[in-house]
Amino acid sequence: MKKKMNRLMATLVPGFLALTLSGGALADWSWDFTGTYAEGVSYSSMTFSGSGGAPNVTATGWSNRTPALNAYSGSYGTGDLVQRQIARWDGIGVYSEEDGGSPTHATDNNSRIDSILLNFGGTAVTLDQVRFGWPKYNEYDTDFSISAYIGGGSTNLSSMEYSELTSNGWTTIGSYYNAGDNTTPVNSGEVSSSYWLISALNPFMDGPGDRVYYANDYFKLASVGGTGSTSVPEPSTLLLLGGMLLVGVVRRRIVAPVAGNARLAA
């Protein structure tokens, strides 16, 4: 009997510990930004649901406070970040103060650098792809930059400039070129975060320092994809279930022989 119980414990206990200590299984998630909201109407923020059990994501628009001397000066503006209105067409565009029709109703670095902050509500997401819905057929340059918040600073963008992201707990993921309206793989280092900043090509997020590369990138963010961890029952719940199962097994092992002996005696 003792040997049987030892074998039983050796089989069940590691399984319960594995479930208790694990954070869940990885899942493929995606978020589409081409629907839900009225087309061409500006909002202070937009919240979208994800696929595959993904958490909701809230998008907000940002750009620096002070514009370049003019839209084609080869500059990109300065000053603290200011929250801007965003609008949806076949993707999200950012409205800075001087923006009007096409192409400046996109997310761009014409006069200022626009960016879209994605907030996944506390769920760590490993973004691995970005897709633009506009421009089509590479009408304009679509160079972009990405940064992620990794802690030890602030997620309040209105308290900093682009040049101060790093000192406020953000890490540069990289800059990517000529994306067009194709799906672009990003984040080869597999950084996970619940805050992601997707910007038109940005010199403070791994973009080139030469200003000649700026004032000509335009895009509307259509979707992003990545992976995250699905939840499992709380450790206390798993231990309780495991304990109940063990008790049930022990009772069957001990009580059943006694009952059998009673029937033989009768």
Secondary structure, DSSP 8 states (H G I E B T S, - for coil): -HHHHHHHHHHHHHHHHHHHH----EEEEEEE-SSSS-BT-EES-EEE-EETT---EEEEEEEEEE--SSTTSS---EEEEEEEEEEESSSEEEE-TT--STTTTSEE-SSS-EEEEEE-TT--BEEEEEEEEESGGG-SB--EEEEEE-SSS---GGG--GGGTGGGTEEEEEEE---TTSEEE--TT---BSEEEEEES-TTTT--S-GGG-S-BEEEEEEEEEEEE-----HHHHHHHHHHHHHHHHHHHHHHHHHHHHHHH-
